[in-house]
Amino acid sequence: MSRLFTIILGTIMILMPLAAFSDEGDDRKAQVLSLYKGYKTSLKSGDTEAALKLAEQMYA
């Protein structure tokens, strides 16, 4: 029982940081996607200054 508990606890300790990083990656994807949508809208409306600012934020 003690060994099983140690193995389970060790597995959880190893996987927890990976789960935290995967959540950050999803947030970054959502942020870039919203910036890209704003970028496309700015280009369609002819506002190149706003489009350049959004492009800089996407690639930062």
URFEN-V387745 format. One record per backbone hydrogen bond with DSSP energy under -1.0 kcal/mol. CO is the residue of the C=O (numbers start at 1). NH is the residue of the N-H. If there is no record, write none. Layout:
CO,NH  CO,NH
//
This chain:
1,5  2,6  3,7  4,8  5,9  6,10  7,11  8,12  9,13  10,14  11,15  12,16  15,19  16,20  17,21  18,22  19,23  20,24  21,25  22,26  23,27  24,28  25,29  26,30  27,31  28,32  29,33  30,34  31,35  32,36  33,37  34,38  35,39  36,40  37,41  38,42  39,43  40,44  41,45  42,47  46,48  47,51  48,52  49,53  50,54  51,55  52,56  53,57  54,58  55,59
//
